[in-house]
Structure formats: structure tokens, C-alpha cells
């Protein structure tokens, strides 16, 4: 749905403030590092915290990176690392492109596309 498709003479409620790229809400869709350690710290060893960061941290919405909550909770439930995010929606075109170009994911951190 686009912003334009939400607009109608009778859709006053759809005119809410768009916070999609507002830095003030950058952490609303995930756990910050501090939140992860405070809430789940007793459930994770130091080694697990490091591995969880490697696997599931790095989502960024124009601000502080956050952990994907879906991934963290599934890890805590199953106690094994898997690309859970892959199961929630896969941009197959992007994966194909990355495989073709032999992209190394950690090197892509901070990459910005125009």
C-alpha cells in the first residue's frame, strides 16, 4: 500500500504521522543492545550474547541498530542459531544477486543504496 492509496476524503484516521524514517522511533521495531542485555541477560551466556549479536543484530531504521525480536525469541526457544528471518519473507532477487556477486554480508554493513 502506498501513501497515496491510503488517502481519501473519508480517511481522516489514515493521516497519522508517518514515523517510518523518524530517528526518534528508530528502535521501535526491535531490541536495542541495552534492552537485550537487561531483559535476556540472565538467560544468555557471554558466548551466546556474542553469537546472538553476530546472528541477529544489525537491523537499522535510520538510527541505533536493533535485534530482530522474532529471531531472538526463536533462538531462546530452540537454543540453536538459524536464519529465522529467512522464514518471515525472503527477497529472493536479493539473495540471487548476492550469490552471483559472491557478496560477503559483514562487508555490506553500512552500505547505502540510493
NUDRENLUM-25068 format. One line per 5 residues: number of its first residue (from 1); their letters; for each residue x, y, z of N, C-alpha, C. Coordinates in Angstrom, 1 decimal, always signed. Layout:
BEGIN
NUM) A) X:Y:Z:X:Y:Z:X:Y:Z; ...
//
This chain:
BEGIN
1) XXXXX) +0.8:-1.2:+0.0:+0.0:+0.0:+0.0:+0.9:+1.2:+0.0; +0.6:+2.2:-0.8:+1.3:+3.4:-0.9:+0.7:+4.5:+0.0; +1.4:+5.6:+0.2:+0.8:+6.7:+1.0:-0.4:+7.2:+0.2; -0.3:+7.2:-1.1:-1.4:+7.8:-1.9:-2.6:+6.9:-1.8; -2.5:+5.6:-1.8:-3.7:+4.7:-1.7:-4.4:+4.8:-0.4
6) XXXXX) -3.7:+5.3:+0.6:-4.4:+5.5:+1.9:-5.2:+6.8:+2.0; -5.0:+7.6:+1.0:-5.6:+9.0:+1.1:-7.0:+9.0:+0.5; -7.9:+9.5:+1.2:-9.3:+9.5:+0.8:-10.0:+10.6:+1.5; -11.1:+11.1:+1.0:-11.9:+12.2:+1.6:-12.3:+11.8:+3.0; -12.6:+10.5:+3.2:-13.2:+10.0:+4.4:-12.2:+9.2:+5.3
11) XXXXX) -10.9:+9.4:+5.0:-9.9:+8.6:+5.8:-9.1:+9.4:+6.7; -9.7:+10.2:+7.5:-9.0:+11.1:+8.5:-8.1:+10.3:+9.4; -8.4:+9.1:+9.8:-7.5:+8.3:+10.6:-6.3:+7.9:+9.9; -6.3:+7.8:+8.6:-5.1:+7.4:+7.8:-4.1:+8.6:+7.7; -4.4:+9.7:+8.3:-3.5:+10.8:+8.1:-2.6:+11.0:+9.4
16) XXXXX) -2.3:+9.9:+10.0:-1.4:+9.9:+11.2:+0.0:+10.2:+10.8; +0.8:+10.6:+11.7:+2.2:+11.0:+11.5:+2.9:+9.8:+11.0; +3.6:+9.9:+9.8:+4.4:+8.7:+9.3:+5.8:+8.7:+10.0; +6.0:+7.7:+10.8:+7.3:+7.6:+11.6:+8.3:+6.7:+11.0; +8.0:+6.2:+9.7:+8.9:+5.2:+9.1:+10.4:+5.6:+9.2
21) XXXXX) +10.7:+6.8:+8.8:+12.1:+7.2:+8.8:+12.5:+8.3:+9.8; +11.7:+8.3:+10.9:+12.0:+9.2:+12.0:+12.9:+8.6:+13.0; +14.1:+9.3:+13.2:+15.1:+8.8:+14.1:+14.6:+8.6:+15.5; +13.6:+9.3:+15.9:+13.1:+9.2:+17.3:+12.4:+7.9:+17.5; +12.0:+7.2:+16.4:+11.4:+5.9:+16.5:+12.2:+4.7:+15.9
26) XXXXX) +13.5:+5.0:+15.8:+14.4:+4.0:+15.1:+14.4:+2.6:+15.8; +14.2:+2.6:+17.1:+14.3:+1.4:+17.9:+13.0:+0.7:+18.2; +11.9:+1.2:+17.6:+10.6:+0.7:+18.0:+10.3:-0.7:+17.5; +11.0:-1.2:+16.5:+10.7:-2.5:+15.9:+11.8:-3.5:+16.2; +12.5:-3.4:+17.3:+13.5:-4.4:+17.7:+14.0:-4.1:+19.1
31) XXXXX) +14.9:-5.0:+19.6:+15.6:-4.8:+20.9:+16.9:-4.1:+20.7; +17.2:-3.0:+21.4:+18.5:-2.4:+21.4:+19.4:-3.3:+22.2; +20.7:-3.0:+22.1:+21.7:-3.8:+22.8:+21.4:-3.8:+24.3; +21.2:-2.6:+24.8:+20.9:-2.4:+26.3:+19.6:-3.2:+26.7; +18.6:-3.2:+25.9:+17.4:-3.9:+26.2:+17.6:-5.4:+26.2
36) XXXXX) +18.4:-5.9:+25.2:+18.6:-7.3:+25.1:+19.4:-7.8:+26.3; +20.4:-7.1:+26.7:+21.2:-7.5:+27.9:+20.4:-7.3:+29.2; +19.6:-6.3:+29.3:+18.8:-6.1:+30.5:+17.7:-7.2:+30.7; +17.0:-7.4:+29.6:+15.8:-8.3:+29.6:+16.2:-9.8:+29.5; +17.2:-10.1:+28.7:+17.5:-11.5:+28.4:+18.9:-11.9:+29.0
41) XXXXX) +19.6:-11.0:+29.6:+21.0:-11.2:+30.0:+21.2:-12.4:+30.9; +20.2:-12.7:+31.8:+20.3:-13.9:+32.7:+20.1:-15.2:+31.9; +19.5:-15.1:+30.8:+19.2:-16.3:+30.0:+20.3:-16.7:+29.0; +21.2:-15.8:+28.8:+22.3:-16.0:+27.8:+23.7:-15.9:+28.5; +24.5:-16.8:+28.1:+25.9:-16.8:+28.5:+26.6:-15.7:+27.7
46) XXXXX) +27.8:-15.3:+28.1:+28.6:-14.3:+27.4:+28.8:-14.7:+26.0; +29.1:-16.0:+25.8:+29.4:-16.5:+24.4:+28.1:-16.4:+23.6; +27.0:-16.7:+24.2:+25.7:-16.7:+23.5:+25.4:-15.2:+23.1; +25.6:-14.3:+24.0:+25.4:-12.9:+23.7:+26.2:-12.4:+22.5; +27.4:-12.9:+22.4:+28.3:-12.5:+21.3:+27.7:-13.2:+20.0
51) XXXXX) +27.3:-14.4:+20.1:+26.8:-15.1:+18.9:+25.5:-14.5:+18.5; +24.6:-14.2:+19.4:+23.3:-13.6:+19.1:+23.5:-12.3:+18.4; +24.5:-11.5:+18.8:+24.8:-10.2:+18.2:+25.3:-10.5:+16.7; +26.1:-11.5:+16.6:+26.6:-11.8:+15.2:+25.5:-12.3:+14.3; +24.6:-13.0:+14.8:+23.5:-13.6:+14.0:+22.3:-12.6:+13.8
56) XXXXX) +21.9:-11.9:+14.9:+20.6:-11.2:+14.8:+20.6:-9.7:+15.0; +21.8:-9.1:+15.2:+21.8:-7.6:+15.4:+22.2:-7.0:+14.0; +21.7:-5.8:+13.8:+22.1:-5.1:+12.7:+20.9:-4.5:+11.9; +19.7:-4.7:+12.3:+18.6:-4.0:+11.6:+18.7:-2.6:+12.0; +18.6:-1.7:+11.0:+18.6:-0.3:+11.4:+17.6:+0.5:+10.6
61) XXXXX) +16.9:+1.3:+11.3:+15.8:+2.2:+10.7:+16.3:+3.6:+10.9; +17.4:+4.0:+10.3:+17.9:+5.4:+10.4:+18.3:+5.7:+11.8; +18.8:+4.8:+12.5:+19.3:+5.1:+13.9:+20.0:+3.9:+14.5; +19.9:+3.8:+15.8:+20.6:+2.7:+16.5:+20.2:+1.4:+16.0; +21.2:+0.5:+15.7:+20.8:-0.9:+15.3:+20.0:-1.6:+16.3
66) XXXXX) +19.1:-2.5:+15.9:+18.3:-3.3:+16.8:+18.4:-4.8:+16.4; +18.1:-5.6:+17.4:+17.9:-7.0:+17.2:+16.5:-7.3:+16.7; +16.4:-8.3:+15.8:+15.1:-8.7:+15.3:+14.5:-9.5:+16.4; +13.3:-9.1:+17.0:+12.7:-9.7:+18.1:+12.3:-11.2:+17.8; +11.8:-11.4:+16.6:+11.4:-12.7:+16.2:+12.5:-13.7:+16.3
71) XXXXX) +13.7:-13.3:+15.8:+14.9:-14.2:+15.8:+15.3:-14.4:+17.2; +15.4:-13.4:+18.0:+15.9:-13.6:+19.4:+15.0:-14.5:+20.2; +13.7:-14.3:+20.1:+12.7:-15.2:+20.8:+12.8:-16.6:+20.3; +12.9:-16.8:+19.0:+13.0:-18.2:+18.5:+14.3:-18.8:+18.9; +15.4:-18.1:+18.9:+16.7:-18.6:+19.4:+16.5:-19.1:+20.9
76) XXXXX) +15.9:-18.2:+21.7:+15.8:-18.6:+23.1:+14.9:-19.8:+23.3; +13.9:-20.0:+22.4:+13.0:-21.2:+22.5:+13.7:-22.4:+22.0; +14.5:-22.3:+20.9:+15.1:-23.5:+20.3:+16.6:-23.8:+20.7; +17.2:-22.7:+21.1:+18.6:-22.8:+21.5:+19.5:-23.3:+20.4; +19.2:-22.8:+19.2:+20.1:-23.1:+18.0:+20.0:-21.9:+17.1
81) XXXXX) +21.1:-21.6:+16.5:+21.2:-20.5:+15.6:+20.7:-20.9:+14.2; +19.8:-20.2:+13.7:+19.3:-20.4:+12.3:+18.9:-19.0:+11.7; +18.8:-18.9:+10.4:+18.4:-17.7:+9.8:+16.8:-17.6:+9.9; +16.3:-17.4:+11.1:+14.8:-17.3:+11.2:+14.2:-16.3:+10.3; +14.9:-15.1:+10.2:+14.4:-14.0:+9.4:+14.0:-14.5:+8.0
86) XXXXX) +14.7:-15.5:+7.5:+14.5:-16.0:+6.1:+13.1:-16.6:+6.0; +12.6:-17.1:+7.1:+11.3:-17.7:+7.1:+10.1:-16.7:+7.1; +10.5:-15.5:+7.4:+9.4:-14.5:+7.5:+9.2:-13.7:+6.2; +10.0:-13.9:+5.3:+9.9:-13.2:+4.0:+11.2:-13.2:+3.3; +11.4:-13.7:+2.2:+12.7:-13.8:+1.5:+12.7:-13.0:+0.3
91) XXXXX) +13.6:-12.0:+0.2:+13.8:-11.3:-1.0:+14.7:-12.1:-2.0; +14.1:-13.0:-2.6:+14.9:-14.0:-3.4:+15.7:-13.3:-4.5; +15.3:-12.2:-5.0:+16.1:-11.5:-6.0:+17.4:-11.0:-5.4; +17.3:-10.5:-4.2:+18.5:-10.0:-3.5:+19.5:-11.1:-3.2; +19.0:-12.2:-2.7:+19.8:-13.4:-2.4:+20.5:-13.9:-3.6
96) XXXXX) +19.8:-14.0:-4.7:+20.3:-14.4:-6.0:+21.5:-13.5:-6.4; +21.2:-12.2:-6.3:+22.2:-11.2:-6.7:+23.5:-11.3:-5.8; +23.3:-11.5:-4.5:+24.4:-11.6:-3.6:+25.2:-12.8:-3.9; +24.5:-13.9:-4.2:+25.2:-15.2:-4.6:+26.0:-15.0:-5.9; +25.4:-14.4:-6.9:+26.1:-14.2:-8.1:+27.3:-13.4:-8.0
101) XXXXX) +27.2:-12.4:-7.1:+28.4:-11.4:-7.0:+29.3:-11.9:-5.8; +29.0:-13.0:-5.2:+29.8:-13.5:-4.1:+30.0:-12.5:-3.0; +28.9:-11.9:-2.6:+28.9:-10.8:-1.6:+29.2:-11.5:-0.2; +30.0:-10.8:+0.6:+30.2:-11.2:+1.9:+29.5:-10.2:+2.8; +28.5:-10.8:+3.5:+27.5:-9.9:+4.3:+28.1:-9.0:+5.2
106) XXXXX) +29.1:-9.4:+6.1:+29.7:-8.4:+7.0:+30.3:-7.2:+6.3; +30.8:-7.4:+5.1:+31.4:-6.2:+4.4:+30.3:-5.2:+3.9; +29.1:-5.7:+3.9:+28.0:-4.8:+3.5:+27.4:-3.9:+4.6; +27.9:-4.1:+5.8:+27.4:-3.2:+6.9:+27.7:-1.8:+6.6; +26.7:-0.9:+6.7:+26.9:+0.5:+6.4:+26.6:+0.9:+5.0
111) XXXX) +26.4:-0.1:+4.1:+26.1:+0.1:+2.7:+24.8:+0.9:+2.6; +24.8:+1.9:+1.7:+23.6:+2.6:+1.5:+23.3:+2.6:+0.0; +22.1:+2.3:-0.3:+21.7:+2.3:-1.7:+20.8:+3.6:-2.0; +21.1:+4.2:-3.1:+20.3:+5.4:-3.5:+19.1:+5.0:-4.3
//
